[in-house]
Amino acid sequence: MEVLQDINKNGNTILMATHDYALLLKYPSKTLKCDENAVYEVVQRKG
């Protein structure tokens, strides 16, 4: 994850798919929750 954070700090967008919601809570980000091929929630966290 540190490598991805460094890439993101340089202004690049990171797109990652995971089933580990606890992992997402550790990092400030925008999270799109999807189910049945549709986005059903967008969560924006500040760091």
CHARMM-style PDB file with segment names, atoms N, HN, CA, C and O in Angstrom:
ATOM      1  N   MET     1       0.814  -1.193   0.000  1.00  0.00      PROA
ATOM      2  CA  MET     1       0.000   0.000   0.000  1.00  0.00      PROA
ATOM      3  C   MET     1       0.858   1.257   0.000  1.00  0.00      PROA
ATOM      4  O   MET     1       0.432   2.287  -0.521  1.00  0.00      PROA
ATOM      5  N   GLU     2       2.046   1.196   0.567  1.00  0.00      PROA
ATOM      6  HN  GLU     2       2.392   0.359   0.991  1.00  0.00      PROA
ATOM      7  CA  GLU     2       2.909   2.380   0.584  1.00  0.00      PROA
ATOM      8  C   GLU     2       3.281   2.803  -0.830  1.00  0.00      PROA
ATOM      9  O   GLU     2       3.348   3.997  -1.123  1.00  0.00      PROA
ATOM     10  N   VAL     3       3.520   1.845  -1.697  1.00  0.00      PROA
ATOM     11  HN  VAL     3       3.465   0.875  -1.459  1.00  0.00      PROA
ATOM     12  CA  VAL     3       3.854   2.162  -3.089  1.00  0.00      PROA
ATOM     13  C   VAL     3       2.686   2.888  -3.745  1.00  0.00      PROA
ATOM     14  O   VAL     3       2.890   3.871  -4.458  1.00  0.00      PROA
ATOM     15  N   LEU     4       1.470   2.414  -3.511  1.00  0.00      PROA
ATOM     16  HN  LEU     4       1.305   1.615  -2.932  1.00  0.00      PROA
ATOM     17  CA  LEU     4       0.294   3.063  -4.085  1.00  0.00      PROA
ATOM     18  C   LEU     4       0.112   4.470  -3.528  1.00  0.00      PROA
ATOM     19  O   LEU     4      -0.271   5.380  -4.264  1.00  0.00      PROA
ATOM     20  N   GLN     5       0.381   4.658  -2.244  1.00  0.00      PROA
ATOM     21  HN  GLN     5       0.692   3.919  -1.646  1.00  0.00      PROA
ATOM     22  CA  GLN     5       0.283   5.993  -1.646  1.00  0.00      PROA
ATOM     23  C   GLN     5       1.288   6.945  -2.292  1.00  0.00      PROA
ATOM     24  O   GLN     5       0.953   8.095  -2.573  1.00  0.00      PROA
ATOM     25  N   ASP     6       2.501   6.485  -2.528  1.00  0.00      PROA
ATOM     26  HN  ASP     6       2.773   5.550  -2.300  1.00  0.00      PROA
ATOM     27  CA  ASP     6       3.513   7.326  -3.167  1.00  0.00      PROA
ATOM     28  C   ASP     6       3.091   7.711  -4.578  1.00  0.00      PROA
ATOM     29  O   ASP     6       3.266   8.858  -4.988  1.00  0.00      PROA
ATOM     30  N   ILE     7       2.542   6.770  -5.311  1.00  0.00      PROA
ATOM     31  HN  ILE     7       2.400   5.838  -4.978  1.00  0.00      PROA
ATOM     32  CA  ILE     7       2.061   7.060  -6.667  1.00  0.00      PROA
ATOM     33  C   ILE     7       0.944   8.087  -6.607  1.00  0.00      PROA
ATOM     34  O   ILE     7       0.907   9.015  -7.415  1.00  0.00      PROA
ATOM     35  N   ASN     8       0.031   7.927  -5.652  1.00  0.00      PROA
ATOM     36  HN  ASN     8       0.061   7.173  -4.996  1.00  0.00      PROA
ATOM     37  CA  ASN     8      -1.100   8.840  -5.507  1.00  0.00      PROA
ATOM     38  C   ASN     8      -0.648  10.237  -5.108  1.00  0.00      PROA
ATOM     39  O   ASN     8      -1.225  11.222  -5.569  1.00  0.00      PROA
ATOM     40  N   LYS     9       0.371  10.344  -4.263  1.00  0.00      PROA
ATOM     41  HN  LYS     9       0.840   9.544  -3.889  1.00  0.00      PROA
ATOM     42  CA  LYS     9       0.883  11.651  -3.835  1.00  0.00      PROA
ATOM     43  C   LYS     9       1.455  12.434  -5.007  1.00  0.00      PROA
ATOM     44  O   LYS     9       1.519  13.662  -4.964  1.00  0.00      PROA
ATOM     45  N   ASN    10       1.870  11.729  -6.053  1.00  0.00      PROA
ATOM     46  HN  ASN    10       1.818  10.731  -6.088  1.00  0.00      PROA
ATOM     47  CA  ASN    10       2.390  12.383  -7.251  1.00  0.00      PROA
ATOM     48  C   ASN    10       1.278  12.836  -8.183  1.00  0.00      PROA
ATOM     49  O   ASN    10       1.552  13.280  -9.298  1.00  0.00      PROA
ATOM     50  N   GLY    11       0.022  12.732  -7.744  1.00  0.00      PROA
ATOM     51  HN  GLY    11      -0.200  12.371  -6.839  1.00  0.00      PROA
ATOM     52  CA  GLY    11      -1.099  13.236  -8.527  1.00  0.00      PROA
ATOM     53  C   GLY    11      -1.789  12.196  -9.389  1.00  0.00      PROA
ATOM     54  O   GLY    11      -2.653  12.542 -10.194  1.00  0.00      PROA
ATOM     55  N   ASN    12      -1.432  10.944  -9.239  1.00  0.00      PROA
ATOM     56  HN  ASN    12      -0.730  10.663  -8.585  1.00  0.00      PROA
ATOM     57  CA  ASN    12      -2.052   9.883 -10.031  1.00  0.00      PROA
ATOM     58  C   ASN    12      -3.228   9.271  -9.283  1.00  0.00      PROA
ATOM     59  O   ASN    12      -3.208   9.158  -8.057  1.00  0.00      PROA
ATOM     60  N   THR    13      -4.244   8.880 -10.026  1.00  0.00      PROA
ATOM     61  HN  THR    13      -4.261   8.972 -11.021  1.00  0.00      PROA
ATOM     62  CA  THR    13      -5.409   8.221  -9.453  1.00  0.00      PROA
ATOM     63  C   THR    13      -5.141   6.729  -9.359  1.00  0.00      PROA
ATOM     64  O   THR    13      -4.591   6.128 -10.282  1.00  0.00      PROA
ATOM     65  N   ILE    14      -5.530   6.139  -8.243  1.00  0.00      PROA
ATOM     66  HN  ILE    14      -5.977   6.627  -7.493  1.00  0.00      PROA
ATOM     67  CA  ILE    14      -5.381   4.701  -8.034  1.00  0.00      PROA
ATOM     68  C   ILE    14      -6.771   4.079  -8.048  1.00  0.00      PROA
ATOM     69  O   ILE    14      -7.659   4.514  -7.315  1.00  0.00      PROA
ATOM     70  N   LEU    15      -6.954   3.079  -8.868  1.00  0.00      PROA
ATOM     71  HN  LEU    15      -6.232   2.726  -9.464  1.00  0.00      PROA
ATOM     72  CA  LEU    15      -8.203   2.323  -8.910  1.00  0.00      PROA
ATOM     73  C   LEU    15      -7.888   0.916  -8.424  1.00  0.00      PROA
ATOM     74  O   LEU    15      -7.058   0.214  -9.001  1.00  0.00      PROA
ATOM     75  N   MET    16      -8.568   0.515  -7.348  1.00  0.00      PROA
ATOM     76  HN  MET    16      -9.242   1.086  -6.879  1.00  0.00      PROA
ATOM     77  CA  MET    16      -8.273  -0.772  -6.739  1.00  0.00      PROA
ATOM     78  C   MET    16      -9.578  -1.476  -6.402  1.00  0.00      PROA
ATOM     79  O   MET    16     -10.501  -0.858  -5.870  1.00  0.00      PROA
ATOM     80  N   ALA    17      -9.658  -2.750  -6.704  1.00  0.00      PROA
ATOM     81  HN  ALA    17      -8.908  -3.252  -7.136  1.00  0.00      PROA
ATOM     82  CA  ALA    17     -10.825  -3.552  -6.341  1.00  0.00      PROA
ATOM     83  C   ALA    17     -10.446  -4.437  -5.161  1.00  0.00      PROA
ATOM     84  O   ALA    17      -9.408  -5.098  -5.177  1.00  0.00      PROA
ATOM     85  N   THR    18     -11.300  -4.444  -4.134  1.00  0.00      PROA
ATOM     86  HN  THR    18     -12.143  -3.907  -4.121  1.00  0.00      PROA
ATOM     87  CA  THR    18     -11.029  -5.278  -2.959  1.00  0.00      PROA
ATOM     88  C   THR    18     -12.337  -5.649  -2.274  1.00  0.00      PROA
ATOM     89  O   THR    18     -13.348  -4.961  -2.412  1.00  0.00      PROA
ATOM     90  N   HSD    19     -12.294  -6.729  -1.547  1.00  0.00      PROA
ATOM     91  HN  HSD    19     -11.472  -7.287  -1.435  1.00  0.00      PROA
ATOM     92  CA  HSD    19     -13.415  -7.129  -0.697  1.00  0.00      PROA
ATOM     93  C   HSD    19     -13.103  -6.830   0.762  1.00  0.00      PROA
ATOM     94  O   HSD    19     -13.912  -7.122   1.642  1.00  0.00      PROA
ATOM     95  N   ASP    20     -11.933  -6.249   1.025  1.00  0.00      PROA
ATOM     96  HN  ASP    20     -11.276  -6.012   0.309  1.00  0.00      PROA
ATOM     97  CA  ASP    20     -11.462  -5.970   2.384  1.00  0.00      PROA
ATOM     98  C   ASP    20     -11.818  -4.532   2.766  1.00  0.00      PROA
ATOM     99  O   ASP    20     -11.014  -3.619   2.582  1.00  0.00      PROA
ATOM    100  N   TYR    21     -13.023  -4.338   3.297  1.00  0.00      PROA
ATOM    101  HN  TYR    21     -13.677  -5.080   3.447  1.00  0.00      PROA
ATOM    102  CA  TYR    21     -13.482  -2.992   3.640  1.00  0.00      PROA
ATOM    103  C   TYR    21     -12.627  -2.375   4.745  1.00  0.00      PROA
ATOM    104  O   TYR    21     -12.438  -1.159   4.762  1.00  0.00      PROA
ATOM    105  N   ALA    22     -12.111  -3.181   5.662  1.00  0.00      PROA
ATOM    106  HN  ALA    22     -12.265  -4.169   5.649  1.00  0.00      PROA
ATOM    107  CA  ALA    22     -11.257  -2.666   6.741  1.00  0.00      PROA
ATOM    108  C   ALA    22     -10.005  -2.010   6.170  1.00  0.00      PROA
ATOM    109  O   ALA    22      -9.530  -1.015   6.717  1.00  0.00      PROA
ATOM    110  N   LEU    23      -9.472  -2.542   5.095  1.00  0.00      PROA
ATOM    111  HN  LEU    23      -9.858  -3.350   4.651  1.00  0.00      PROA
ATOM    112  CA  LEU    23      -8.303  -1.957   4.443  1.00  0.00      PROA
ATOM    113  C   LEU    23      -8.625  -0.559   3.918  1.00  0.00      PROA
ATOM    114  O   LEU    23      -7.806   0.352   4.036  1.00  0.00      PROA
ATOM    115  N   LEU    24      -9.792  -0.392   3.350  1.00  0.00      PROA
ATOM    116  HN  LEU    24     -10.458  -1.132   3.254  1.00  0.00      PROA
ATOM    117  CA  LEU    24     -10.184   0.907   2.797  1.00  0.00      PROA
ATOM    118  C   LEU    24     -10.307   1.976   3.875  1.00  0.00      PROA
ATOM    119  O   LEU    24     -10.048   3.152   3.616  1.00  0.00      PROA
ATOM    120  N   LEU    25     -10.696   1.582   5.068  1.00  0.00      PROA
ATOM    121  HN  LEU    25     -10.907   0.627   5.278  1.00  0.00      PROA
ATOM    122  CA  LEU    25     -10.889   2.545   6.147  1.00  0.00      PROA
ATOM    123  C   LEU    25      -9.575   3.118   6.667  1.00  0.00      PROA
ATOM    124  O   LEU    25      -9.582   4.139   7.354  1.00  0.00      PROA
ATOM    125  N   LYS    26      -8.460   2.486   6.356  1.00  0.00      PROA
ATOM    126  HN  LYS    26      -8.455   1.656   5.797  1.00  0.00      PROA
ATOM    127  CA  LYS    26      -7.159   2.945   6.833  1.00  0.00      PROA
ATOM    128  C   LYS    26      -6.607   4.120   6.032  1.00  0.00      PROA
ATOM    129  O   LYS    26      -5.689   4.798   6.493  1.00  0.00      PROA
ATOM    130  N   TYR    27      -7.150   4.372   4.843  1.00  0.00      PROA
ATOM    131  HN  TYR    27      -7.896   3.822   4.469  1.00  0.00      PROA
ATOM    132  CA  TYR    27      -6.567   5.367   3.951  1.00  0.00      PROA
ATOM    133  C   TYR    27      -7.622   6.373   3.512  1.00  0.00      PROA
ATOM    134  O   TYR    27      -8.751   5.995   3.198  1.00  0.00      PROA
ATOM    135  N   PRO    28      -7.253   7.668   3.491  1.00  0.00      PROA
ATOM    136  CA  PRO    28      -8.194   8.666   2.981  1.00  0.00      PROA
ATOM    137  C   PRO    28      -8.400   8.442   1.493  1.00  0.00      PROA
ATOM    138  O   PRO    28      -7.438   8.329   0.733  1.00  0.00      PROA
ATOM    139  N   SER    29      -9.637   8.381   1.092  1.00  0.00      PROA
ATOM    140  HN  SER    29     -10.418   8.473   1.709  1.00  0.00      PROA
ATOM    141  CA  SER    29      -9.901   8.117  -0.312  1.00  0.00      PROA
ATOM    142  C   SER    29     -11.370   8.323  -0.626  1.00  0.00      PROA
ATOM    143  O   SER    29     -12.182   8.627   0.248  1.00  0.00      PROA
ATOM    144  N   LYS    30     -11.681   8.149  -1.886  1.00  0.00      PROA
ATOM    145  HN  LYS    30     -11.022   7.902  -2.595  1.00  0.00      PROA
ATOM    146  CA  LYS    30     -13.070   8.077  -2.307  1.00  0.00      PROA
ATOM    147  C   LYS    30     -13.338   6.611  -2.615  1.00  0.00      PROA
ATOM    148  O   LYS    30     -12.597   5.989  -3.377  1.00  0.00      PROA
ATOM    149  N   THR    31     -14.378   6.064  -2.033  1.00  0.00      PROA
ATOM    150  HN  THR    31     -14.980   6.570  -1.414  1.00  0.00      PROA
ATOM    151  CA  THR    31     -14.714   4.662  -2.224  1.00  0.00      PROA
ATOM    152  C   THR    31     -16.056   4.559  -2.929  1.00  0.00      PROA
ATOM    153  O   THR    31     -17.034   5.182  -2.514  1.00  0.00      PROA
ATOM    154  N   LEU    32     -16.101   3.780  -3.985  1.00  0.00      PROA
ATOM    155  HN  LEU    32     -15.307   3.273  -4.322  1.00  0.00      PROA
ATOM    156  CA  LEU    32     -17.342   3.489  -4.685  1.00  0.00      PROA
ATOM    157  C   LEU    32     -17.719   2.054  -4.367  1.00  0.00      PROA
ATOM    158  O   LEU    32     -16.966   1.125  -4.661  1.00  0.00      PROA
ATOM    159  N   LYS    33     -18.880   1.878  -3.770  1.00  0.00      PROA
ATOM    160  HN  LYS    33     -19.491   2.633  -3.532  1.00  0.00      PROA
ATOM    161  CA  LYS    33     -19.348   0.531  -3.449  1.00  0.00      PROA
ATOM    162  C   LYS    33     -20.250   0.057  -4.588  1.00  0.00      PROA
ATOM    163  O   LYS    33     -21.175   0.756  -5.001  1.00  0.00      PROA
ATOM    164  N   CYS    34     -19.961  -1.137  -5.080  1.00  0.00      PROA
ATOM    165  HN  CYS    34     -19.209  -1.705  -4.745  1.00  0.00      PROA
ATOM    166  CA  CYS    34     -20.679  -1.672  -6.237  1.00  0.00      PROA
ATOM    167  C   CYS    34     -21.305  -3.020  -5.903  1.00  0.00      PROA
ATOM    168  O   CYS    34     -20.786  -3.789  -5.095  1.00  0.00      PROA
ATOM    169  N   ASP    35     -22.430  -3.279  -6.548  1.00  0.00      PROA
ATOM    170  HN  ASP    35     -22.851  -2.654  -7.205  1.00  0.00      PROA
ATOM    171  CA  ASP    35     -23.085  -4.570  -6.436  1.00  0.00      PROA
ATOM    172  C   ASP    35     -23.976  -4.744  -7.657  1.00  0.00      PROA
ATOM    173  O   ASP    35     -24.610  -3.790  -8.107  1.00  0.00      PROA
ATOM    174  N   GLU    36     -24.023  -5.934  -8.182  1.00  0.00      PROA
ATOM    175  HN  GLU    36     -23.508  -6.709  -7.816  1.00  0.00      PROA
ATOM    176  CA  GLU    36     -24.874  -6.211  -9.343  1.00  0.00      PROA
ATOM    177  C   GLU    36     -24.595  -5.231 -10.490  1.00  0.00      PROA
ATOM    178  O   GLU    36     -25.521  -4.736 -11.133  1.00  0.00      PROA
ATOM    179  N   ASN    37     -23.319  -4.960 -10.735  1.00  0.00      PROA
ATOM    180  HN  ASN    37     -22.566  -5.361 -10.213  1.00  0.00      PROA
ATOM    181  CA  ASN    37     -22.879  -4.114 -11.854  1.00  0.00      PROA
ATOM    182  C   ASN    37     -23.305  -2.656 -11.744  1.00  0.00      PROA
ATOM    183  O   ASN    37     -23.392  -1.968 -12.761  1.00  0.00      PROA
ATOM    184  N   ALA    38     -23.570  -2.173 -10.547  1.00  0.00      PROA
ATOM    185  HN  ALA    38     -23.499  -2.731  -9.721  1.00  0.00      PROA
ATOM    186  CA  ALA    38     -23.965  -0.778 -10.369  1.00  0.00      PROA
ATOM    187  C   ALA    38     -23.337  -0.210  -9.097  1.00  0.00      PROA
ATOM    188  O   ALA    38     -23.147  -0.923  -8.112  1.00  0.00      PROA
ATOM    189  N   VAL    39     -23.019   1.085  -9.134  1.00  0.00      PROA
ATOM    190  HN  VAL    39     -23.174   1.665  -9.934  1.00  0.00      PROA
ATOM    191  CA  VAL    39     -22.523   1.784  -7.949  1.00  0.00      PROA
ATOM    192  C   VAL    39     -23.730   2.137  -7.092  1.00  0.00      PROA
ATOM    193  O   VAL    39     -24.682   2.744  -7.580  1.00  0.00      PROA
ATOM    194  N   TYR    40     -23.697   1.759  -5.813  1.00  0.00      PROA
ATOM    195  HN  TYR    40     -22.923   1.266  -5.416  1.00  0.00      PROA
ATOM    196  CA  TYR    40     -24.824   2.077  -4.944  1.00  0.00      PROA
ATOM    197  C   TYR    40     -24.471   3.043  -3.823  1.00  0.00      PROA
ATOM    198  O   TYR    40     -25.360   3.509  -3.110  1.00  0.00      PROA
ATOM    199  N   GLU    41     -23.174   3.356  -3.653  1.00  0.00      PROA
ATOM    200  HN  GLU    41     -22.452   2.978  -4.232  1.00  0.00      PROA
ATOM    201  CA  GLU    41     -22.791   4.326  -2.629  1.00  0.00      PROA
ATOM    202  C   GLU    41     -21.406   4.874  -2.948  1.00  0.00      PROA
ATOM    203  O   GLU    41     -20.520   4.138  -3.383  1.00  0.00      PROA
ATOM    204  N   VAL    42     -21.229   6.184  -2.725  1.00  0.00      PROA
ATOM    205  HN  VAL    42     -21.948   6.781  -2.371  1.00  0.00      PROA
ATOM    206  CA  VAL    42     -19.922   6.820  -2.866  1.00  0.00      PROA
ATOM    207  C   VAL    42     -19.582   7.447  -1.522  1.00  0.00      PROA
ATOM    208  O   VAL    42     -20.361   8.235  -0.985  1.00  0.00      PROA
ATOM    209  N   VAL    43     -18.414   7.098  -0.976  1.00  0.00      PROA
ATOM    210  HN  VAL    43     -17.780   6.459  -1.412  1.00  0.00      PROA
ATOM    211  CA  VAL    43     -17.975   7.601   0.323  1.00  0.00      PROA
ATOM    212  C   VAL    43     -16.689   8.385   0.117  1.00  0.00      PROA
ATOM    213  O   VAL    43     -15.713   7.848  -0.408  1.00  0.00      PROA
ATOM    214  N   GLN    44     -16.677   9.651   0.524  1.00  0.00      PROA
ATOM    215  HN  GLN    44     -17.470  10.087   0.950  1.00  0.00      PROA
ATOM    216  CA  GLN    44     -15.485  10.494   0.427  1.00  0.00      PROA
ATOM    217  C   GLN    44     -14.947  10.726   1.826  1.00  0.00      PROA
ATOM    218  O   GLN    44     -15.630  11.310   2.667  1.00  0.00      PROA
ATOM    219  N   ARG    45     -13.717  10.269   2.085  1.00  0.00      PROA
ATOM    220  HN  ARG    45     -13.162   9.794   1.402  1.00  0.00      PROA
ATOM    221  CA  ARG    45     -13.083  10.488   3.381  1.00  0.00      PROA
ATOM    222  C   ARG    45     -11.947  11.475   3.218  1.00  0.00      PROA
ATOM    223  O   ARG    45     -11.285  11.500   2.181  1.00  0.00      PROA
ATOM    224  N   LYS    46     -11.717  12.282   4.231  1.00  0.00      PROA
ATOM    225  HN  LYS    46     -12.255  12.261   5.074  1.00  0.00      PROA
ATOM    226  CA  LYS    46     -10.636  13.269   4.203  1.00  0.00      PROA
ATOM    227  C   LYS    46      -9.472  12.773   5.043  1.00  0.00      PROA
ATOM    228  O   LYS    46      -9.654  12.081   6.045  1.00  0.00      PROA
ATOM    229  N   GLY    47      -8.264  13.143   4.609  1.00  0.00      PROA
ATOM    230  HN  GLY    47      -8.116  13.705   3.795  1.00  0.00      PROA
ATOM    231  CA  GLY    47      -7.089  12.674   5.320  1.00  0.00      PROA
ATOM    232  C   GLY    47      -6.395  13.694   6.082  1.00  0.00      PROA
ATOM    233  OT1 GLY    47      -5.385  13.406   6.724  1.00  0.00      PROA
TER     234      GLY     47
END
